[in-house]
Each structure stands twice: as C-alpha cells, then as structure tokens.
Amino acid sequence: MAWTFHKMHGAGNDFMLLDLRPDGGAGGAPTPDADSARRWADRHTGIGFDQLLVLHPSERPEVAARIEIFNADGSHAEQCGNGMRAIGLYLARQSGEAGGAWLLQGPVADIPVRHEGGDQVSVGMGRAEYDPEKVPLEEMGARAEPGQWFSLDLDGAAVRFGALSMGNPHAVIEVDDVATAPVESVGRALRDSGAFPSSCNVGFAQVLDPGAIRLRVLERGSGETLACGSGASAAVAWLARQGRVAGKVRVEQGGGTLWVETDGGVGPVTLTGPAVHVFEGTIE
C-alpha cells in the first residue's frame, strides 16, 4: 500500500507530515518507528527533514489530532513550535477553513493553533518554565535558582547560559554576533555536558534592540536548523525575563523571521510566522 505524506516547512525548519487519522491520506498506515524516521530523514536517500510530524486520531472530540514528533535521528521530541504551525496550515488547507483555529494534543500539553490568513500561523506555546528541576537541569549549587544565569566550564572556558523549558529543554546564550558564534563547538559541548539530563536545544541570541533579536539554534536530535520555533520562544522568554527585550519581538533566523510575544517572560508565549506546503508525495 502507498500512503500520502506532506513536505512542509516553517521559516526553513522542514518537516514530513504523515496523517494517520482515518481521512488523512495515511489512515491505516502503521505508526512509524525510530528507524523509519531516520531513513526518511536522510536528505540523500530519503525524503529529508528536521522533524517528522505524525497526526494520530484523538479520543477527545475537541482535539483535531494527537501529535507525535520524531527528530531526524529517530528520537522523540516533546515540542516543535514551527511544526505545530505547519500542522495549522495543513489543517486549514485540508478543511478549506482559512482563519480557522484548532486544538492539538501535544506530547506534553494541549497546543492551540490558529491560521491567521495567507501563510501566517500562530501557536500558543504555553508558559516558560524556569525551575531547574522541571527544565530539567542538574543541581548547580547555590546558583540553581529559577531565572538566574548559570555558568559552566567547557573545555577550559566559562560559558554563561540561561536554562528553561518550553515543553522541551533549552539553553540560551547571549552573544555579540550570531554570525561568528561557536554554535557547533559550544552548542554540542553544552548539550552533551550532562548538565541537561534530557539533553537540550542550545540557542545563541544577539539582541539588536528591545524589539528584535537574531538567533541560531543547535537542536538536539537534528543539529543546527534554519529556524527553531521553541528556540525562538525560549530565547525571547529568557531575554524578556532579564529585561533585555519587551513586547512583541522579531526573531531573525537563517530561514526567515518569526514573531514571539510574551509578558515579561512569565506570561503565555505566542509564536507567529510563515508556514509553507512544499509538496505532497506517497510512501510505501
């Protein structure tokens, strides 16, 4: 049998979407496993993507779909802001309901998405969690207080970072210039240091002014991506809590621009930006 899949992206953060609901084009297909996700993610011999988004039927009538997320290495992810926005565009296309709103059952929480018209989709990312135990972040002595900067010695150099969760763990490092930031070396060293028991996404943020930042993110399970929605949300929430940004913040990433709005880093976070349906295909 052959099932329909959709290739999509949000600001260059790209996805394979497989809808296993009865009317989704892949109804009846087996649930993918980690090996399938890794094979399909290969950009030379597969389809190629940062994350695989799987839509399952939900037993709750108010929920459009239950969402499962695989990273390119086959590991599971708890959150994917750009992926949820891609799903919002997919649901709008499928239903013909421009401007519609849907509730998704995410891996850790319910996620509201709204099609704002055209290619713009917004998603409610919830509230940032700063408690080190809930990020989770290993105990780092007396400094392990929510919302405080942390410091870790990595290869003989002290790295200062913030730690928080947007449903998945994030580290945020403020830099003078993201173009020259040591994303690969420092990002991997911090991610693999053991400070984050569940690993983490590492964001390098450059504050342009109180309403704009530039950002690069090394994602766990996928490497550096052209955009990261949860990373953009985490960076703005952290910097807002530190008083570095305020209001609705423009986040410039390699694949495009996202907008993040939160109240001082403690209120609900809303992520808005473009989503694109690239093509539809079939897989056996």
LUMVEXFI-814822 format. One record per residue (C-alpha): residue number from 1; residue in three letters; chain; x, y, z. Coordinates in Angstrom, 2 decimals, always signed. Layout:
N
+-----+------+-----+---------+---------+---------+
| seq | type | mol |       X |       Y |       Z |
+-----+------+-----+---------+---------+---------+
| NUM |  ALA |   A |       X |       Y |       Z |
...
+-----+------+-----+---------+---------+---------+
//
This chain:
284
+-----+------+-----+---------+---------+---------+
| seq | type | mol |       X |       Y |       Z |
+-----+------+-----+---------+---------+---------+
|   1 |  MET |   A |   +0.00 |   +0.00 |   +0.00 |
|   2 |  ALA |   A |   +1.06 |   +3.62 |   -0.55 |
|   3 |  TRP |   A |   +0.26 |   +6.43 |   +1.87 |
|   4 |  THR |   A |   +0.25 |  +10.17 |   +1.31 |
|   5 |  PHE |   A |   +2.76 |  +12.38 |   +3.13 |
|   6 |  HIS |   A |   +3.30 |  +16.14 |   +3.02 |
|   7 |  LYS |   A |   +6.59 |  +18.02 |   +2.94 |
|   8 |  MET |   A |   +6.29 |  +21.37 |   +4.75 |
|   9 |  HIS |   A |   +8.47 |  +23.98 |   +6.37 |
|  10 |  GLY |   A |   +8.23 |  +26.92 |   +8.74 |
|  11 |  ALA |   A |  +10.92 |  +29.54 |   +8.04 |
|  12 |  GLY |   A |  +13.15 |  +26.79 |   +6.62 |
|  13 |  ASN |   A |  +12.65 |  +24.37 |   +9.54 |
|  14 |  ASP |   A |  +11.35 |  +21.46 |   +7.45 |
|  15 |  PHE |   A |   +9.04 |  +18.57 |   +8.15 |
|  16 |  MET |   A |   +7.49 |  +15.41 |   +6.81 |
|  17 |  LEU |   A |   +3.85 |  +15.25 |   +7.90 |
|  18 |  LEU |   A |   +2.09 |  +11.89 |   +7.99 |
|  19 |  ASP |   A |   -1.63 |  +12.00 |   +8.84 |
|  20 |  LEU |   A |   -2.73 |   +8.63 |  +10.28 |
|  21 |  ARG |   A |   -6.27 |   +9.77 |  +11.00 |
|  22 |  PRO |   A |   -8.97 |   +7.88 |   +9.02 |
|  23 |  ASP |   A |   -9.40 |  +10.72 |   +6.49 |
|  24 |  GLY |   A |   -5.80 |  +11.86 |   +6.50 |
|  25 |  GLY |   A |   -4.38 |  +10.11 |   +3.46 |
|  26 |  ALA |   A |   -2.33 |   +7.68 |   +5.56 |
|  27 |  GLY |   A |   -5.16 |   +6.17 |   +7.61 |
|  28 |  GLY |   A |   -4.36 |   +2.54 |   +8.26 |
|  29 |  ALA |   A |   -0.61 |   +3.04 |   +7.95 |
|  30 |  PRO |   A |   +1.45 |   +1.62 |  +10.82 |
|  31 |  THR |   A |   +2.85 |   +4.09 |  +13.32 |
|  32 |  PRO |   A |   +6.43 |   +4.94 |  +12.25 |
|  33 |  ASP |   A |   +9.29 |   +3.78 |  +14.43 |
|  34 |  ALA |   A |  +12.66 |   +5.40 |  +15.09 |
|  35 |  ASP |   A |  +14.33 |   +3.50 |  +12.24 |
|  36 |  SER |   A |  +11.72 |   +4.68 |   +9.74 |
|  37 |  ALA |   A |  +12.14 |   +8.28 |  +10.91 |
|  38 |  ARG |   A |  +15.93 |   +8.09 |  +10.49 |
|  39 |  ARG |   A |  +15.68 |   +6.59 |   +6.99 |
|  40 |  TRP |   A |  +13.09 |   +9.09 |   +5.79 |
|  41 |  ALA |   A |  +15.07 |  +12.00 |   +7.28 |
|  42 |  ASP |   A |  +18.15 |  +11.25 |   +5.18 |
|  43 |  ARG |   A |  +18.46 |  +14.08 |   +2.64 |
|  44 |  HIS |   A |  +20.31 |  +11.87 |   +0.14 |
|  45 |  THR |   A |  +18.42 |   +8.56 |   +0.25 |
|  46 |  GLY |   A |  +15.13 |   +9.55 |   +1.91 |
|  47 |  ILE |   A |  +12.74 |  +12.50 |   +1.94 |
|  48 |  GLY |   A |  +14.81 |  +14.79 |   +4.13 |
|  49 |  PHE |   A |  +13.54 |  +16.78 |   +7.13 |
|  50 |  ASP |   A |  +14.39 |  +18.16 |  +10.56 |
|  51 |  GLN |   A |  +11.34 |  +16.58 |  +12.20 |
|  52 |  LEU |   A |   +8.66 |  +14.02 |  +11.36 |
|  53 |  LEU |   A |   +5.16 |  +15.09 |  +12.43 |
|  54 |  VAL |   A |   +2.66 |  +12.26 |  +12.90 |
|  55 |  LEU |   A |   -1.05 |  +13.03 |  +13.34 |
|  56 |  HIS |   A |   -2.99 |  +10.38 |  +15.25 |
|  57 |  PRO |   A |   -6.74 |  +10.22 |  +15.94 |
|  58 |  SER |   A |   -7.73 |  +11.65 |  +19.32 |
|  59 |  GLU |   A |  -10.40 |  +10.23 |  +21.61 |
|  60 |  ARG |   A |  -11.25 |  +13.78 |  +22.70 |
|  61 |  PRO |   A |  -13.81 |  +15.42 |  +20.38 |
|  62 |  GLU |   A |  -12.43 |  +18.94 |  +20.92 |
|  63 |  VAL |   A |   -8.96 |  +17.87 |  +19.71 |
|  64 |  ALA |   A |   -8.18 |  +17.86 |  +15.99 |
|  65 |  ALA |   A |   -5.31 |  +15.38 |  +16.30 |
|  66 |  ARG |   A |   -2.88 |  +13.83 |  +18.75 |
|  67 |  ILE |   A |   +0.66 |  +14.73 |  +17.70 |
|  68 |  GLU |   A |   +3.81 |  +12.60 |  +17.80 |
|  69 |  ILE |   A |   +7.15 |  +14.22 |  +16.91 |
|  70 |  PHE |   A |  +10.35 |  +12.48 |  +15.78 |
|  71 |  ASN |   A |  +13.70 |  +14.21 |  +15.36 |
|  72 |  ALA |   A |  +15.87 |  +13.39 |  +12.37 |
|  73 |  ASP |   A |  +17.91 |  +10.93 |  +14.45 |
|  74 |  GLY |   A |  +14.77 |   +8.97 |  +15.39 |
|  75 |  SER |   A |  +14.47 |  +10.34 |  +18.93 |
|  76 |  HIS |   A |  +11.18 |  +11.77 |  +20.16 |
|  77 |  ALA |   A |  +10.63 |  +15.49 |  +20.79 |
|  78 |  GLU |   A |   +8.20 |  +16.98 |  +23.31 |
|  79 |  GLN |   A |   +7.60 |  +20.23 |  +21.44 |
|  80 |  CYS |   A |   +8.09 |  +21.79 |  +17.99 |
|  81 |  GLY |   A |   +6.70 |  +25.29 |  +17.56 |
|  82 |  ASN |   A |   +7.30 |  +25.53 |  +13.82 |
|  83 |  GLY |   A |   +5.94 |  +22.02 |  +13.36 |
|  84 |  MET |   A |   +2.71 |  +22.95 |  +15.13 |
|  85 |  ARG |   A |   +2.39 |  +25.96 |  +12.84 |
|  86 |  ALA |   A |   +2.90 |  +23.69 |   +9.82 |
|  87 |  ILE |   A |   +0.12 |  +21.47 |  +11.13 |
|  88 |  GLY |   A |   -2.10 |  +24.56 |  +11.48 |
|  89 |  LEU |   A |   -1.56 |  +25.38 |   +7.80 |
|  90 |  TYR |   A |   -2.18 |  +21.74 |   +6.85 |
|  91 |  LEU |   A |   -5.49 |  +21.71 |   +8.75 |
|  92 |  ALA |   A |   -6.53 |  +24.97 |   +7.09 |
|  93 |  ARG |   A |   -5.73 |  +23.53 |   +3.64 |
|  94 |  GLN |   A |   -7.49 |  +20.26 |   +4.42 |
|  95 |  SER |   A |  -10.63 |  +21.87 |   +5.76 |
|  96 |  GLY |   A |  -10.71 |  +24.88 |   +3.43 |
|  97 |  GLU |   A |  -11.21 |  +26.94 |   +6.59 |
|  98 |  ALA |   A |   -8.96 |  +29.97 |   +6.23 |
|  99 |  GLY |   A |   -8.66 |  +31.72 |   +9.57 |
| 100 |  GLY |   A |   -9.63 |  +28.58 |  +11.46 |
| 101 |  ALA |   A |   -8.42 |  +27.54 |  +14.89 |
| 102 |  TRP |   A |   -7.72 |  +24.07 |  +16.22 |
| 103 |  LEU |   A |   -6.60 |  +22.36 |  +19.41 |
| 104 |  LEU |   A |   -3.79 |  +19.81 |  +19.14 |
| 105 |  GLN |   A |   -2.89 |  +17.24 |  +21.75 |
| 106 |  GLY |   A |   +0.89 |  +17.58 |  +22.01 |
| 107 |  PRO |   A |   +3.27 |  +15.13 |  +23.68 |
| 108 |  VAL |   A |   +3.24 |  +17.10 |  +26.96 |
| 109 |  ALA |   A |   +0.33 |  +19.57 |  +26.72 |
| 110 |  ASP |   A |   -2.55 |  +20.77 |  +24.56 |
| 111 |  ILE |   A |   -1.47 |  +23.26 |  +21.89 |
| 112 |  PRO |   A |   -3.81 |  +25.83 |  +20.26 |
| 113 |  VAL |   A |   -3.03 |  +26.80 |  +16.66 |
| 114 |  ARG |   A |   -4.66 |  +29.46 |  +14.50 |
| 115 |  HIS |   A |   -4.41 |  +30.17 |  +10.78 |
| 116 |  GLU |   A |   -4.03 |  +33.93 |  +10.58 |
| 117 |  GLY |   A |   -4.50 |  +34.08 |   +6.81 |
| 118 |  GLY |   A |   -2.13 |  +33.54 |   +3.89 |
| 119 |  ASP |   A |   +0.96 |  +31.72 |   +5.08 |
| 120 |  GLN |   A |   +0.79 |  +33.08 |   +8.64 |
| 121 |  VAL |   A |   +0.04 |  +30.69 |  +11.50 |
| 122 |  SER |   A |   +0.24 |  +31.31 |  +15.24 |
| 123 |  VAL |   A |   +0.64 |  +28.78 |  +18.03 |
| 124 |  GLY |   A |   +0.20 |  +29.07 |  +21.78 |
| 125 |  MET |   A |   +3.45 |  +27.78 |  +23.28 |
| 126 |  GLY |   A |   +2.33 |  +27.90 |  +26.92 |
| 127 |  ARG |   A |   +4.41 |  +29.46 |  +29.67 |
| 128 |  ALA |   A |   +8.16 |  +29.14 |  +30.04 |
| 129 |  GLU |   A |   +9.26 |  +27.02 |  +33.00 |
| 130 |  TYR |   A |  +12.40 |  +28.21 |  +34.80 |
| 131 |  ASP |   A |  +12.55 |  +25.77 |  +37.73 |
| 132 |  PRO |   A |  +15.80 |  +23.80 |  +37.22 |
| 133 |  GLU |   A |  +14.11 |  +20.60 |  +38.36 |
| 134 |  LYS |   A |  +11.48 |  +20.97 |  +35.64 |
| 135 |  VAL |   A |  +13.77 |  +22.01 |  +32.77 |
| 136 |  PRO |   A |  +15.45 |  +19.63 |  +33.79 |
| 137 |  LEU |   A |  +18.87 |  +21.00 |  +34.76 |
| 138 |  GLU |   A |  +21.31 |  +19.25 |  +37.09 |
| 139 |  GLU |   A |  +21.84 |  +20.83 |  +40.51 |
| 140 |  MET |   A |  +24.48 |  +23.53 |  +40.15 |
| 141 |  GLY |   A |  +24.95 |  +24.55 |  +43.75 |
| 142 |  ALA |   A |  +23.58 |  +27.76 |  +45.26 |
| 143 |  ARG |   A |  +23.19 |  +29.31 |  +41.82 |
| 144 |  ALA |   A |  +20.46 |  +26.86 |  +40.78 |
| 145 |  GLU |   A |  +17.63 |  +29.36 |  +41.15 |
| 146 |  PRO |   A |  +14.85 |  +29.86 |  +38.58 |
| 147 |  GLY |   A |  +15.57 |  +32.64 |  +36.10 |
| 148 |  GLN |   A |  +19.22 |  +33.12 |  +37.06 |
| 149 |  TRP |   A |  +22.17 |  +32.88 |  +34.71 |
| 150 |  PHE |   A |  +24.33 |  +29.77 |  +35.07 |
| 151 |  SER |   A |  +27.97 |  +29.21 |  +34.23 |
| 152 |  LEU |   A |  +29.72 |  +26.02 |  +33.20 |
| 153 |  ASP |   A |  +33.36 |  +25.33 |  +32.34 |
| 154 |  LEU |   A |  +33.53 |  +23.79 |  +28.87 |
| 155 |  ASP |   A |  +36.98 |  +22.91 |  +27.56 |
| 156 |  GLY |   A |  +38.61 |  +25.47 |  +29.81 |
| 157 |  ALA |   A |  +36.27 |  +28.34 |  +29.01 |
| 158 |  ALA |   A |  +33.36 |  +29.57 |  +31.15 |
| 159 |  VAL |   A |  +30.06 |  +29.56 |  +29.26 |
| 160 |  ARG |   A |  +27.19 |  +31.67 |  +30.66 |
| 161 |  PHE |   A |  +23.71 |  +30.47 |  +29.81 |
| 162 |  GLY |   A |  +20.08 |  +30.58 |  +30.80 |
| 163 |  ALA |   A |  +18.04 |  +27.41 |  +31.27 |
| 164 |  LEU |   A |  +14.32 |  +26.99 |  +30.76 |
| 165 |  SER |   A |  +11.69 |  +24.69 |  +29.28 |
| 166 |  MET |   A |   +9.11 |  +25.42 |  +26.62 |
| 167 |  GLY |   A |   +7.81 |  +21.87 |  +26.99 |
| 168 |  ASN |   A |  +11.32 |  +20.83 |  +25.90 |
| 169 |  PRO |   A |  +14.63 |  +21.90 |  +27.49 |
| 170 |  HIS |   A |  +16.56 |  +24.92 |  +26.23 |
| 171 |  ALA |   A |  +19.80 |  +26.72 |  +26.97 |
| 172 |  VAL |   A |  +20.09 |  +30.36 |  +25.88 |
| 173 |  ILE |   A |  +23.48 |  +32.04 |  +25.36 |
| 174 |  GLU |   A |  +23.62 |  +35.76 |  +24.60 |
| 175 |  VAL |   A |  +26.31 |  +36.69 |  +22.08 |
| 176 |  ASP |   A |  +27.54 |  +39.87 |  +20.39 |
| 177 |  ASP |   A |  +27.23 |  +38.44 |  +16.87 |
| 178 |  VAL |   A |  +25.41 |  +35.23 |  +15.93 |
| 179 |  ALA |   A |  +27.31 |  +35.10 |  +12.63 |
| 180 |  THR |   A |  +30.54 |  +34.26 |  +14.46 |
| 181 |  ALA |   A |  +29.02 |  +32.41 |  +17.44 |
| 182 |  PRO |   A |  +30.57 |  +28.98 |  +18.16 |
| 183 |  VAL |   A |  +27.26 |  +27.20 |  +17.58 |
| 184 |  GLU |   A |  +28.70 |  +23.83 |  +16.66 |
| 185 |  SER |   A |  +31.51 |  +23.55 |  +19.22 |
| 186 |  VAL |   A |  +30.00 |  +25.25 |  +22.27 |
| 187 |  GLY |   A |  +26.46 |  +24.11 |  +21.43 |
| 188 |  ARG |   A |  +27.44 |  +20.46 |  +21.28 |
| 189 |  ALA |   A |  +29.71 |  +20.73 |  +24.33 |
| 190 |  LEU |   A |  +26.91 |  +22.23 |  +26.44 |
| 191 |  ARG |   A |  +24.29 |  +19.84 |  +25.05 |
| 192 |  ASP |   A |  +26.49 |  +16.83 |  +25.80 |
| 193 |  SER |   A |  +27.91 |  +18.10 |  +29.12 |
| 194 |  GLY |   A |  +25.44 |  +16.22 |  +31.29 |
| 195 |  ALA |   A |  +24.10 |  +19.48 |  +32.76 |
| 196 |  PHE |   A |  +20.83 |  +18.77 |  +30.95 |
| 197 |  PRO |   A |  +19.85 |  +15.15 |  +31.74 |
| 198 |  SER |   A |  +17.42 |  +15.07 |  +28.79 |
| 199 |  SER |   A |  +19.83 |  +16.99 |  +26.53 |
| 200 |  CYS |   A |  +18.68 |  +20.38 |  +25.22 |
| 201 |  ASN |   A |  +18.38 |  +22.79 |  +22.35 |
| 202 |  VAL |   A |  +21.09 |  +25.46 |  +22.55 |
| 203 |  GLY |   A |  +20.18 |  +28.93 |  +21.30 |
| 204 |  PHE |   A |  +22.67 |  +31.72 |  +20.54 |
| 205 |  ALA |   A |  +20.88 |  +35.08 |  +20.69 |
| 206 |  GLN |   A |  +22.04 |  +38.53 |  +19.61 |
| 207 |  VAL |   A |  +19.90 |  +41.41 |  +20.88 |
| 208 |  LEU |   A |  +19.50 |  +44.07 |  +18.16 |
| 209 |  ASP |   A |  +17.14 |  +46.29 |  +20.14 |
| 210 |  PRO |   A |  +14.29 |  +45.71 |  +22.65 |
| 211 |  GLY |   A |  +12.03 |  +44.56 |  +19.81 |
| 212 |  ALA |   A |  +14.36 |  +42.37 |  +17.75 |
| 213 |  ILE |   A |  +16.94 |  +39.61 |  +18.07 |
| 214 |  ARG |   A |  +18.95 |  +37.37 |  +15.77 |
| 215 |  LEU |   A |  +19.07 |  +33.70 |  +16.68 |
| 216 |  ARG |   A |  +20.80 |  +30.44 |  +15.77 |
| 217 |  VAL |   A |  +19.80 |  +27.17 |  +17.41 |
| 218 |  LEU |   A |  +21.53 |  +23.80 |  +17.64 |
| 219 |  GLU |   A |  +18.65 |  +21.37 |  +18.08 |
| 220 |  ARG |   A |  +19.09 |  +18.08 |  +19.88 |
| 221 |  GLY |   A |  +18.44 |  +15.22 |  +17.50 |
| 222 |  SER |   A |  +18.68 |  +17.39 |  +14.37 |
| 223 |  GLY |   A |  +21.71 |  +19.71 |  +14.58 |
| 224 |  GLU |   A |  +21.56 |  +23.39 |  +13.61 |
| 225 |  THR |   A |  +18.32 |  +24.19 |  +11.80 |
| 226 |  LEU |   A |  +17.33 |  +27.20 |   +9.70 |
| 227 |  ALA |   A |  +14.73 |  +28.09 |  +12.33 |
| 228 |  CYS |   A |  +13.52 |  +26.74 |  +15.66 |
| 229 |  GLY |   A |  +10.11 |  +27.80 |  +16.96 |
| 230 |  SER |   A |  +10.51 |  +26.57 |  +20.51 |
| 231 |  GLY |   A |  +14.05 |  +28.00 |  +20.48 |
| 232 |  ALA |   A |  +12.74 |  +31.41 |  +19.39 |
| 233 |  SER |   A |  +10.11 |  +31.24 |  +22.13 |
| 234 |  ALA |   A |  +12.69 |  +30.24 |  +24.73 |
| 235 |  ALA |   A |  +15.17 |  +32.95 |  +23.72 |
| 236 |  VAL |   A |  +12.56 |  +35.73 |  +23.85 |
| 237 |  ALA |   A |  +11.08 |  +34.48 |  +27.12 |
| 238 |  TRP |   A |  +14.52 |  +34.32 |  +28.75 |
| 239 |  LEU |   A |  +15.67 |  +37.69 |  +27.44 |
| 240 |  ALA |   A |  +12.35 |  +39.28 |  +28.39 |
| 241 |  ARG |   A |  +12.73 |  +37.98 |  +31.93 |
| 242 |  GLN |   A |  +16.19 |  +39.56 |  +32.03 |
| 243 |  GLY |   A |  +14.77 |  +42.89 |  +30.79 |
| 244 |  ARG |   A |  +16.69 |  +42.70 |  +27.51 |
| 245 |  VAL |   A |  +13.62 |  +42.66 |  +25.22 |
| 246 |  ALA |   A |   +9.97 |  +43.59 |  +25.61 |
| 247 |  GLY |   A |   +6.61 |  +43.29 |  +23.87 |
| 248 |  LYS |   A |   +6.32 |  +41.54 |  +20.53 |
| 249 |  VAL |   A |   +9.82 |  +40.59 |  +19.43 |
| 250 |  ARG |   A |  +11.04 |  +39.97 |  +15.89 |
| 251 |  VAL |   A |  +13.27 |  +36.89 |  +15.74 |
| 252 |  GLU |   A |  +15.53 |  +36.76 |  +12.68 |
| 253 |  GLN |   A |  +16.82 |  +33.27 |  +11.83 |
| 254 |  GLY |   A |  +18.59 |  +31.73 |   +8.88 |
| 255 |  GLY |   A |  +15.36 |  +30.63 |   +7.20 |
| 256 |  GLY |   A |  +13.20 |  +33.66 |   +7.89 |
| 257 |  THR |   A |  +11.52 |  +35.76 |  +10.55 |
| 258 |  LEU |   A |   +9.27 |  +34.70 |  +13.41 |
| 259 |  TRP |   A |   +7.44 |  +36.85 |  +15.94 |
| 260 |  VAL |   A |   +7.26 |  +35.98 |  +19.64 |
| 261 |  GLU |   A |   +5.08 |  +37.73 |  +22.18 |
| 262 |  THR |   A |   +5.16 |  +37.23 |  +25.95 |
| 263 |  ASP |   A |   +4.60 |  +39.34 |  +29.06 |
| 264 |  GLY |   A |   +8.00 |  +39.75 |  +30.68 |
| 265 |  GLY |   A |   +8.87 |  +36.12 |  +30.06 |
| 266 |  VAL |   A |   +6.33 |  +34.93 |  +32.62 |
| 267 |  GLY |   A |   +3.10 |  +35.20 |  +30.63 |
| 268 |  PRO |   A |   +1.88 |  +32.84 |  +27.91 |
| 269 |  VAL |   A |   +4.10 |  +32.77 |  +24.82 |
| 270 |  THR |   A |   +2.64 |  +33.17 |  +21.32 |
| 271 |  LEU |   A |   +4.69 |  +32.26 |  +18.26 |
| 272 |  THR |   A |   +3.68 |  +33.55 |  +14.81 |
| 273 |  GLY |   A |   +5.25 |  +33.20 |  +11.39 |
| 274 |  PRO |   A |   +5.07 |  +31.69 |   +7.92 |
| 275 |  ALA |   A |   +4.35 |  +28.07 |   +7.08 |
| 276 |  VAL |   A |   +4.65 |  +26.56 |   +3.61 |
| 277 |  HIS |   A |   +3.30 |  +23.39 |   +1.99 |
| 278 |  VAL |   A |   +6.13 |  +22.31 |   -0.34 |
| 279 |  PHE |   A |   +4.78 |  +19.16 |   -1.97 |
| 280 |  GLU |   A |   +2.67 |  +16.04 |   -1.50 |
| 281 |  GLY |   A |   +4.01 |  +12.55 |   -2.15 |
| 282 |  THR |   A |   +3.42 |   +8.89 |   -1.44 |
| 283 |  ILE |   A |   +5.44 |   +6.40 |   +0.54 |
| 284 |  GLU |   A |   +5.07 |   +2.62 |   +0.61 |
+-----+------+-----+---------+---------+---------+
//
